[in-house]
Amino acid sequence: MTIMDELFSVAGKQALVTGGATGIGRMIATALVRGGAHVMIASRKGADCEAVAAEINALPDAAGKAEGFAGDVSSEAGVTALGDAVKSRTDKLHILFNNAGISWGEPLETFPYQAWAKVLNVNLTGMFTLTRDMLPLLRAAATPEDPARVVSLGSVMGSTPIGDGAYSYSASKAAVHHITRILAKELAHEHITVNAFAPGPFRSRMTAFATGTDEQAQKVGSGVPMGRVGTPEDIAGAALFLCGRGGSYVTGAVVPIDGGIHVETGHELFGE
Ligand SMILES: NC(=O)c1ccc[n+]([C@@H]2O[C@H](COP(=O)([O-])OP(=O)(O)OC[C@H]3O[C@@H](n4cnc5c(N)ncnc54)[C@H](OP(=O)(O)O)[C@@H]3O)[C@@H](O)[C@H]2O)c1
């Protein structure tokens, strides 16, 4: 076995990626399948999940397998149905990626009341409730040598006061970071790690308004300290680290995958 396999393989693991048919979720699902996992992809558009699972399975280096079906994390009934769909397929869940997310951008003065609950329901309540419901399956997969893994999508907007008109979004992501640390503390002794990604700008459906064309993406990237937007490899590397043997002792981390945005201050106190 190579050191790469020893530390980063997810062969034989069962994984669920919510929102796995598009954007960052698809990057995660692809990396996990290439790493050998059986990956369940679920979002509201079940047919899209099935189609993307077939595309991932057709990759020449698909060591594992993807499966797509419908799942909606915006309501309690939706989360319960998704949990049932997962339980009908497996009795162990080694990896849960709470990736599904939505956003809403509008100026402060006109920010709609409903845009608060709508965003919080998916980004925070959904991830918390699904994690709660998946605990029996996560416990069944967890061992001291190879813990079960929960990874939730936060954002650099949850780590820094970047509002950008997405008030409920940024607040939901800060809450994802906090609940990640709380659950990490509570579940460590059960051999379940709980971590979050805090990405900077990546090209996706959510960010298509600003990164849809190469020119737009370059413009957004030029504002990032490292000079570019994120790529599938940036997500894949972090996913395989946190989900393989190499990440077994890491919990409660909010991993910045943001090209340095969260350490920008915009000024020097005493510099020239
Ligand atoms: N792209 C970025 O720059 C960036 C940066 C930081 C964090 N993030 C986070 O990364 C995650 C993925 O976002 P993305 O950028 O890849 O955008 P995206 O392409 O719009 O992906 C969001 C995914 O969530 C799914 N989804 C939305 N509502 C859902 C629901 N009620 N139930 C189940 N699935 C639902 C969508 O599928 P359906 O429409 O089929 O439901 C879609 O696949 C989000 O949590 C986002 O906040 C993104």
The ligand as a MOL file (V3000), in Angstrom:
LIG
                    3D

  0  0  0     0  0            999 V3000
M  V30 BEGIN CTAB
M  V30 COUNTS 48 52 0 0 0
M  V30 BEGIN ATOM
M  V30 1 N -19.3180 28.4630 -4.0450 0
M  V30 2 C -18.7920 29.1720 -3.0820 0
M  V30 3 O -18.0670 30.1200 -3.3370 0
M  V30 4 C -19.0150 28.8020 -1.6360 0
M  V30 5 C -18.2320 29.3990 -0.6710 0
M  V30 6 C -18.4160 29.0530 0.6570 0
M  V30 7 C -19.3400 28.0980 1.0040 0
M  V30 8 N -20.1160 27.5240 0.0310 0 CHG=1
M  V30 9 C -21.0870 26.5190 0.4520 0
M  V30 10 O -20.8930 25.3360 -0.2960 0
M  V30 11 C -22.1160 24.6130 -0.3470 0
M  V30 12 C -22.4070 24.2420 -1.7820 0
M  V30 13 O -22.7330 25.4250 -2.5020 0
M  V30 14 P -22.2700 25.6960 -4.0020 0
M  V30 15 O -21.4970 26.9430 -4.0120 0
M  V30 16 O -21.6750 24.4690 -4.5790 0 CHG=-1
M  V30 17 O -23.6600 26.0870 -4.6800 0
M  V30 18 P -24.7060 25.2210 -5.5240 0
M  V30 19 O -24.0780 24.7150 -6.7490 0
M  V30 20 O -25.9010 26.0950 -5.6280 0
M  V30 21 O -25.0120 23.9870 -4.5850 0
M  V30 22 C -25.9850 23.9770 -3.5890 0
M  V30 23 C -26.5760 22.5990 -3.5760 0
M  V30 24 O -27.5030 22.5000 -2.4990 0
M  V30 25 C -28.6340 21.8070 -2.9530 0
M  V30 26 N -29.7820 22.2290 -2.1580 0
M  V30 27 C -30.3460 23.4530 -2.0550 0
M  V30 28 N -31.4200 23.4220 -1.2540 0
M  V30 29 C -31.5410 22.1400 -0.8410 0
M  V30 30 C -32.4510 21.4710 -0.0160 0
M  V30 31 N -33.4970 22.1140 0.5360 0
M  V30 32 N -32.2890 20.1430 0.2100 0
M  V30 33 C -31.2540 19.4670 -0.3600 0
M  V30 34 N -30.3510 20.0520 -1.1610 0
M  V30 35 C -30.4970 21.3690 -1.4010 0
M  V30 36 C -28.7970 22.1860 -4.4250 0
M  V30 37 O -29.4640 21.1730 -5.1890 0
M  V30 38 P -31.0450 21.2230 -5.5330 0
M  V30 39 O -31.3260 22.5660 -6.1360 0
M  V30 40 O -31.2640 20.0650 -6.4450 0
M  V30 41 O -31.7470 21.0170 -4.2160 0
M  V30 42 C -27.3460 22.2810 -4.8580 0
M  V30 43 O -26.8700 21.0530 -5.3450 0
M  V30 44 C -23.1800 25.5270 0.2740 0
M  V30 45 O -23.4110 25.1410 1.6130 0
M  V30 46 C -22.5320 26.8810 0.2020 0
M  V30 47 O -23.0520 27.7560 1.1640 0
M  V30 48 C -19.9690 27.8560 -1.2710 0
M  V30 END ATOM
M  V30 BEGIN BOND
M  V30 1 1 1 2
M  V30 2 2 2 3
M  V30 3 1 2 4
M  V30 4 1 4 5
M  V30 5 2 4 48
M  V30 6 2 5 6
M  V30 7 1 6 7
M  V30 8 2 7 8
M  V30 9 1 8 9
M  V30 10 1 8 48
M  V30 11 1 9 10
M  V30 12 1 9 46
M  V30 13 1 10 11
M  V30 14 1 11 12
M  V30 15 1 11 44
M  V30 16 1 12 13
M  V30 17 1 13 14
M  V30 18 2 14 15
M  V30 19 1 14 16
M  V30 20 1 14 17
M  V30 21 1 17 18
M  V30 22 2 18 19
M  V30 23 1 18 20
M  V30 24 1 18 21
M  V30 25 1 21 22
M  V30 26 1 22 23
M  V30 27 1 23 24
M  V30 28 1 23 42
M  V30 29 1 24 25
M  V30 30 1 25 26
M  V30 31 1 25 36
M  V30 32 1 26 27
M  V30 33 1 26 35
M  V30 34 2 27 28
M  V30 35 1 28 29
M  V30 36 1 29 30
M  V30 37 2 29 35
M  V30 38 1 30 31
M  V30 39 2 30 32
M  V30 40 1 32 33
M  V30 41 2 33 34
M  V30 42 1 34 35
M  V30 43 1 36 37
M  V30 44 1 36 42
M  V30 45 1 37 38
M  V30 46 2 38 39
M  V30 47 1 38 40
M  V30 48 1 38 41
M  V30 49 1 42 43
M  V30 50 1 44 45
M  V30 51 1 44 46
M  V30 52 1 46 47
M  V30 END BOND
M  V30 END CTAB
M  END
